[in-house]
Amino acid sequence: MNWLLVVVGAAVGAPLRYLTDRAVHSRVGFGFPWGTLTVNVCGCALLGLLAAVAPADVRLLLGTGLCGALTTYSTFSFETLKLAQNASRGAALANVGLSLGAGLAAAYAGAGIGHAVWG
């Protein structure tokens, strides 16, 4: 039955990624992959929180399922490659730096919040 938890979480995470990406881009445009950065950083924060305090079935539903479908390493890689190919190497490097730095910070913050609130 574990697979069903993952499927249900993914069924929410994938459309949430799409809708979040579109909402972010409608506000700031398409010059930089802010939508992908947003979903990846939010997913890192949630996964950090879940890893710190959630029971196994909740981690399957929200961690593997929802966060797995919400976040996207492949789109991050593709968008970074496209920035570099379009002579936007500075933006490509900024995307890598922001994604790694903000993602790690968000994961640590999520775990810290989880430990502080739920012990």
For each residue, the residues with C-beta under 8 A, 3 or more apart:
1: 4 5
2: 5 6 57 60
3: 6 7
4: 1 7 8
5: 1 2 8 9 57 60 61 64 65
6: 2 3 9 10 60 61 64 65 68
7: 3 4 10 11 65
8: 4 5 11 12 61 65
9: 5 6 12 13 60 61 62 63 64 65 66 67 68 69
10: 6 7 13 14 65 66 68 69
11: 7 8 14 15 65 69
12: 8 9 15 16 65 66 69
13: 9 10 16 17 65 66 67 68 69 70
14: 10 11 17 18 69 70
15: 11 12 18 19
16: 12 13 19 20 39 66 69 70
17: 13 14 20 21 39 69 70 71 72
18: 14 15 21 22
19: 15 16 22 23
20: 16 17 23 24 35 38 39 42 70
21: 17 18 24 25 35 36 38 39
22: 18 19 25 26 35
23: 19 20 26 27 35
24: 20 21 27 28 34 35 38
25: 21 22 28 29 30 34 35
26: 22 23
27: 23 24
28: 24 25 31 32 34
29: 25
30: 25
31: 28 91
32: 28 83 91 94 95
33: 36 37 75 76 79 80 83 95
34: 24 25 28 37 38
35: 20 21 22 23 24 25 38 39
36: 21 33 39 40 72 75 76 79
37: 33 34 40 41 76 95 98 99 102
38: 20 21 24 34 35 41 42
39: 16 17 20 21 35 36 42 43 70 71 72
40: 36 37 43 44 71 72 73 76 99 103
41: 37 38 44 45 99 102 103 106
42: 20 38 39 45 46 70 106
43: 39 40 46 47 67 70 71
44: 40 41 47 48 71 102 103 104 106 107 110
45: 41 42 48 49 106 107 109 110
46: 42 43 49 50 62 63 66 67 110
47: 43 44 50 51 63 67 71 107 110
48: 44 45 51 52 106 107 108 109 110 111 112 114
49: 45 46 52 53 54 110 111 113 114
50: 46 47 53 54 58 59 62 63 67 110 114
51: 47 48 54 59 63 107 110 111 114
52: 48 49 110 111 112 114 115 118
53: 49 50 114 115 117 118 119
54: 49 50 51 58 59 62 63 114
55: 58 59
56: 59 60
57: 2 5 60 61
58: 50 54 55 61 62 63
59: 50 51 54 55 56 62 63 64
60: 2 5 6 9 56 57 63 64 65
61: 5 6 8 9 57 58 64 65 66
62: 9 46 50 54 58 59 65 66 67
63: 9 46 47 50 51 54 58 59 60 66 67 68
64: 5 6 9 59 60 61 67 68
65: 5 6 7 8 9 10 11 12 13 60 61 62 68 69
66: 9 10 12 13 16 46 61 62 63 69 70
67: 9 13 43 46 47 50 62 63 64 70 71
68: 6 9 10 13 63 64 65 71
69: 9 10 11 12 13 14 16 17 65 66
70: 13 14 16 17 20 39 42 43 66 67
71: 17 39 40 43 44 47 67 68
72: 17 36 39 40 75 76
73: 40 76 77
74: 77 78
75: 33 36 72 78 79
76: 33 36 37 40 72 73 79 80 95 99
77: 73 74 80 81
78: 74 75 81 82
79: 33 36 75 76 82 83 95
80: 33 76 77 83 84 92 95 96
81: 77 78 84 85 92
82: 78 79 85 86
83: 32 33 79 80 86 88 89 91 92 95
84: 80 81 88 89 92
85: 81 82
86: 82 83
87:
88: 83 84 91 92
89: 83 84 92 93
90: 93 94
91: 31 32 83 88 94 95
92: 80 81 83 84 88 89 95 96
93: 89 90 96 97
94: 32 90 91 97 98
95: 32 33 37 76 79 80 83 91 92 98 99
96: 80 92 93 99 100
97: 93 94 100 101
98: 37 94 95 101 102
99: 37 40 41 76 95 96 102 103
100: 96 97 103 104
101: 97 98 104 105
102: 37 41 44 98 99 105 106
103: 40 41 44 99 100 106 107
104: 44 100 101 107 108
105: 101 102 108 109
106: 41 42 44 45 48 102 103 109 110
107: 44 45 47 48 51 103 104 110 111
108: 48 104 105 111 112
109: 45 48 105 106 112 113
110: 44 45 46 47 48 49 50 51 52 106 107 113 114
111: 48 49 51 52 107 108 114 115
112: 48 52 108 109 115 116
113: 49 109 110 116 117
114: 48 49 50 51 52 53 54 110 111 117 118
115: 52 53 111 112 118 119
116: 112 113
117: 53 113 114
118: 52 53 114 115
119: 53 115
